Every structure is written in structure tokens, then in C-alpha cells.
């Protein structure tokens, strides 16, 4: 019943979308040549064969591509271009609202500070927004406009070689405990995000924590998240991607997370480490109920999970099935359009084919994306925008005779 054409036509969101993992391969090749970055191949097909594959051996294998994308994004021109192209690619498949996330500190050096980085990405996204919203259909109100927000990512851990900025931190604080350095970096980013948002009016809508979970706890970043929390900035946290319920618990309690990225291992009480938790099953059940009751939205990235979790061999076994049964607030996301070679349309189509989604299930997940977005405007304007999205969605449903309500 649910066709690709229908999925492409309905308005969609992508709330978990990494800038440096979603660069066009042609652009990567051009920028690599311009900035003298060596690639293992100089054709799109060659890069698909050697780096950006459909299947990966592990998370470590999956992350190899970022060793090539991040180095070409070290200038305002490159950041602007990639942000603009990403927004245009999203618009082309019917995405009407996206939240682009990235770690500004990966792109900062002596010639490029946090303001330069964030302004460049904003200007690229805004250019695409203005072009799309100048169409007659949008201006007349027949179709909903496109909008976006920016999410800044702190990293759970980093090494000196990750960027010049991180290298300077390690050099200056060479006698500090590594976890303290991680904390200082995230706190500095939190201050920058709030100040730049307030000073320049940039749509910096959220603060995120990304990177390796095991061994790098949320506790290292409580100060930074408390700071953005007190300055009315939304929070989303990568958790439950490679670690169990405890990581998700830390995200919603220690970091005040409004949304969770991935949450694949939400139900795995067997992954809870022996210690203070006497009844892992009861603990997990309480966590699941809390998330459902508070409508803490789970950013689901099906293809990415299939590529980075070796134990997940078929999509039918993904925990999204259980989440939908329990009526959790979930939304479909790509994670990394290039690294995972996917789109929101692809993600939804895979879910409908493997998990037997009904039109109502699909409608709920898509609308959750708009409702639980960190929309960069007033609450009343967000309500009006969501209403416009719902009306347009219903119109497309009627055209395709898709509704099962």
C-alpha cells in the first residue's frame, strides 16, 4: 500500500542528520583536490567500493569515511557549500524540516573559530531555505515551507589528532585527566553555542553528545548540559547505540535529554553491568515507561544500525518493532546520508517493507518528527507550522487513498 512515490510526496523531517557524514561524493572529490586531501579513490564508484559502502564490518569500519570528510571541511567556503547542498538534497525528497548536527570543534583552527564555523553552515542552509520558499506553491500557502535548525555536538572523547583545536587542548592541558579535558571542551562549546545563538540570532536549536559510549560516560559532560539547559537550549544525546539502558538513563537524568539518538539497546537489561541495580529488568521497564510517558522522542536510524551493529542481521529484528507496539514516540532519520548511502525515503520504505507499517503508523512517526522538533521559533508559530504540515499530509493521503484512520 505504501509506495515510494507516496513517501517522497509527503512532508518529512530528518532530526538526526550529520553534516560531515552527508557530503555529496562529487563534492568530496572536488574539495579533496582543492585542499590537498588524499582519497583512496577519485571517482564516486571507487569511493563507494572502498569507503562509503552499503555494508560495513563494524562501527570502526563505518567511521573510516569521516577521516576523509572532516579534513575537507576546514574552511567557511567548504562548510557553506556542503550545508547548502545537503539542504537541497533533503528538499528534493520532500523533507520540509531538518536539523543538521555536527561538532564545530572538529573544524576549528587558528584561522577558523566557532562563530565562523556556525555562521558558514547557517548561511548555506539559509540560502537553500530562501530558494525553496520562494516558489509559488510555498508563497501561496498551497505547500508548507522548508525550515531547519542547527545542533552542535560535543564529543564524549577525542584525541589530539581529531583537529587542531583538540590538539591545542591536549597540549595546553597535558597534565590534566583526559575526562576533565573532555569536560572542558564540551563546556566551552556550550558557552559558544548559547552566546552565538543569542548574539547573532542563529537557529542553534540543540546541544548533542556524540561519540563512543563505553568508557566515556555522560557524567563527564553534566556541566555543559546543565549550562545549555539553564539557557533554554534543547538537548539530544547519542545513547543506546552501542551501550545498554544505563547510557540512556544517564542521558535523560544527568543530561536532561529531550530526545535520544538511536536508543537501539533500550530494552537490553542483560547489558546492565552488575552493581547498584538490583533488578535490571524492573529498572529497564521503568526506564521504558518513563520515556514513553514523557514523550522523549527516539531518533531511529535503521540503515546505520544495520551497518554498525554486527548482531543485527535483519531489519525485522530491529527494536523499532517493539517501540511501535508500545507506542513510543519515534521518528525516521538517516544519521549519515553518504556514509549509510540512504535517504529518509529509503529509511521509511525499508521500515514499511520489513516491519509491515500501516499508514497510521507511518503518519504518527512522521508527524512526531515535526511535533518533537526543536523548531527555531515561538511555540505558537511551531503549532501553526505543524498544523500546516498535517493538513498537507492529509491532502497527499487523500490523493493516494492511503489513510486507514
N, C-alpha and C positions, 0 to 999 in steps of 0.2 A: 504493500500500500504506500509506503513512504519512499518516494523516488529521489534520485539525486537532484533532478530539476526542482522539485518542491523544496528540498533542503537549501538549495542555492538561492531560491527566491525569498524565503522567509528571513526576517531580520535576526541577526545573531550577535553574540558577544564573543570575545576572547579575553578572559580576565587573567590568564596565566600565559604570558607571551614574552619570551626573552628576546631582546633586540639582537644580541650578539649570536644567537642561535637561529636567526631568521633572516639572514642576509641572502640576497639573490646570488646564485653561484657565478653568474656572469659578472656581477658587480665585484664579488670577491676576487675574481681573476684580474679584473682591471685595477682594483685598488692594490692588490699584492704587487702587481708590476710597477705601479706608481710609487709605492712606499718600500720597494725592495724587500718584500716578504716572500721567502721561498715556499712554494707549494709543492706537494708531491705529484701534482698533475696540473696542466694548464688548459684543460678542457673540462666542460661540465660533466661529460660522461666519465672522464678519468677521475674526477673528484668524487663522483657517485660510486665508482668502483672501489676507490682506495680509502676514502674518508667518510663521506656522508652516505652511508649505506642504508638499505632497508632493514637489515638485521645486524645486531651487534653481539659480541661475545659477553659483554659485561658493561657495567656503568663506566668503568675505566676506559674501555674501548669507545663508548659513546661520547665521552668527554674530549677525545683527542681532537675533534674538529675545532674546539674553541682555541686551540693553540695556533690556529690559522686565522680565525675570525677576529679575535681580540686585537692582535697586532696591527690589523689594517684599520682599526677604528681609534686611531690616536690623533685625529685632527677634527676640527669643527666641520670642515667640508665633508669628510667621510661620514661622520655621525649624522649630519643633516641629510645627506643623500640616502643613507640606509634607512633612517627613520621615515623619510618621505616615501621611499619605495615600499617599505613594509606596510604603511597605511594604505597605499594604493592597491597593493596585493590583497589586503583584507577587504577593502571596499569592493573589489572585483568579485568576491564570492559571497557578497551580501552581509558582511559584518558591519553593523551600524555603530557598535561601540567596542573599543579595545582599550586595554590597559597594558602599556608597554613597560616592561621592567628590565632593569639592568643595574650593574654595580658601577657607579660613576668612578670609584677609586681604581678600577681597572684601566681607566682611560686618562687618569690624571698624571701630569708630569710637570716639569719646570715651565713648560710653555702652555699648559692647559690646566686650569683649575676647575673646581666643581661648578662654578657659575657658567663658565664657557661650555662645559660638557652638557649640562642640563638645558641651557638655552639653545644649543645647537640641535639637540634631539627635539625639543619643543617646537622650534621653528620648522623643522622638517615635517613633523606631524601636523602642525597647524597649516602649512602650505597645502598638504593633501586634503585637509578638512575644508579649507576655503574653496578649493577647486570642486570638490564633490558637492558641497552645499550650495554652490552657485547654479546648479542645474534647475531647469524649470519645474521639474517634478517636486524637488525639495522646497523651492521657493514658494510654490503654490500651496504647499501643505499636503499634496497628494501622497508623498512619501516622507518618512521620518528622516531627519538629518543624521549625519555622521558626527561622532564625538569621541574623545579619548581622554585618558588620564595617564600620568607617569608614576610608576612605582620604583623607588630606589631600593636597591638590595645591599644589605650588609652581608658579609661572608662569615660563616661560622669559623673558618680557618683560612689562612693564606700563607704563602711562602714569599720570600724576598723576591723571587723571580716572577711573581704574578704580574707586577707592574712596577714602574719607577716609584710611584707613591708608596706602595707597600714596602719596597726595598728601603726607602728612606726611613720608614717607621722602624724596621728591624735594625737599621744602622744606628739610629738615634737612641733606641731603647734596647740596646744589645744585652743589658744586664737584667731586663725585666722578664718575668714569667710569660711565656707565649700566650697564655689565656688572658693575661692582663693587656697584652698588645692587641689581641682581637677585640677586647672590650673597648679600648681607647679608640680604635679605628671606627667601630660602629657608633660610638658616642659622637665622634667628630662628624660623621656622616649625618647623624640625626640632627645635630645643630645646623649643619649646612642645608639640609632639606627643608627644615622649618623656616630658616632665615630667607632662603632663596624663594620659597613659595610666597612668603609674606611680603618680601621686598619688591619682587617683580611680578607677582600675580601669576606665576607659572602653575599649571594644573598638576602639581605634585600631590597625588591623592593618597599615596600609601607608602608604608615602610615594610620591607620584607627581610627575611633572614634565609639565606641560601647556602648551599654547600654541604659537605659531608656531615652526617648526623652523628654517627658512632664516634664517641670520644671527644666530641665538640658540642657540649650541651648548651641549651638555651640560657642557662644561668650566666654565661659569660656576657650576655647582651641585655640583661634586665635593665640596666641603667639607661641604655639608648632607647629601649622600647617604652620605658616609663616616661622619658622625656617627650617622645612624639605623642604618647598617649595624653599627656598633660597639655599638649599643644594641638589637640583636636585633629590628629592625623590618623587615618585608618591603618590597621595592621593586618598583614597576611604573612604566614610563615610556612616555609617548606618543612613538612613534618610527616612522618609515616611513609616516606618514600623508600627508605632503606632501614628503618628502625621501627620499633613497635609502639604500642599505645602510650607508653611513658613519654615519648617525644611529643606526641600530640597533646598530652596533658600539660606538659611544660609550656607548650606554645600558647594554650588558651588561659593558663593561670599565671605563669611568670611573665609572658609577653603580651597578654591581653589581645590575643589574635581574634580578629573579626572573621577571617576566613583561613582555611588551611589548604596549602598546596599539596596535592596528591592524596595523602591520607590512605594510601593503599593498604597499609598494615593496621588499620584501625581496629579490626576485630581479633587480632592475633595475640590473645592473652598468653599464649605459650612463649612469646618473645619477651615477656616481662622478666627482668632479672630478679633473682632471689634477693630478698632484703626486707624492706619495711612493709611491703604489700603482702598481707597475709592471704588474701583471697583474690588472685589475679582475675578470675572470671567475673566476680562481682564488681571489681574495680573497672574492668573493661565495659561491662554492661552499664554501669553508672556513667561512664565517660560518653558512651554512645547516646544515652538518653539525654545527657546534658547538651551535647552538640545538636541533637535534633530539636530539643525544646527551645534552645536559644537561636535556632536557625543559623548556626555557624556554617556558612556555605563551604562545600568541598570542591576544590578546583580539580576536575578529573581530566587526566591526560592519558588516554588509553594506549595509544601507539608508543609513547615514551615509556610507559610502564612495561609494555611487552618487550621493549628493546633493552631495558636496564635491569629487569628482574628475571634472572635465569629460570626461577621456579615457575614463572607464569608462562605456560606453554601454549595456552589457547585462551582466546578472549572470553569465552563462555565462563571461565573460572575467575574472571576479574571481580573484585569485591563491589563493583558498581551494581551488580545484580542485587546484592543484599542491601545496599544503600537505598536503591529504588523501592525495594519491598518494604523497607522501614520508613519510607517517605522522608529520607534525609534531603536537605537542600543541596543539590549537586548542579554543576554546570560544566559543559564540554569546553575543553581548552586544548591548545596544540602543544604547549610547552616551548618547543623549538621547531618552527615550520621547516627550516632547512635541514637541521640535524636529524629530525624524525621523518623528513620528507612527507609532510602531511598538511592538511588544512582543517579548519573547523568542519567544513562539509564532509571531508573524509572521516573525521572522528565520529560524527553523527551517523554517517552511513554504516560504518563498521558496527556501531552500537545497535542500530536497528536490525542489522542482519544477524549478528551473533547473539543478541540479548532479547530479541523479539519485543522491542519497544512499541508501545501503542502510540497513536497520535497524541493522546493526552499526556503520556509520559514524556514525550519529546517536547510538547508545548510547555509543560511545567519546568523542565530543565532549562529551556531557552529563556523563558520569562524570569526564572530565578536569576539568570545571569544579569539581566537588566536591573532587577529589583535589588540585588545584593552587590551591585557595582559600587565603586567609590566615586560616584558621579561628581564632577568638579563644579558643582553649582549648588544653589539652595535646595532644600528639601522639596519645596513646592514645585520648583522647576523640574526636579527629578521626577516627581509624581506625574507631572504633565507629560514629560518625555516618555515615561513608561506607559502611560495611557495611550499615547500616540503609537507606540510600538505594538501594544496589544491589539489596537484597532486594525493596524496594518497587517499584523499576523493573522487575525481573524479573516480579513479580506482575502489573503492568499489561501487560507484554508478553504474558504468557500469556492474559490476558483478551482481548486483541485479536489473539492469534495472530500476533504481529509478528516474533518472533525469527527471524533467519536464521543463527544460530550453529550 
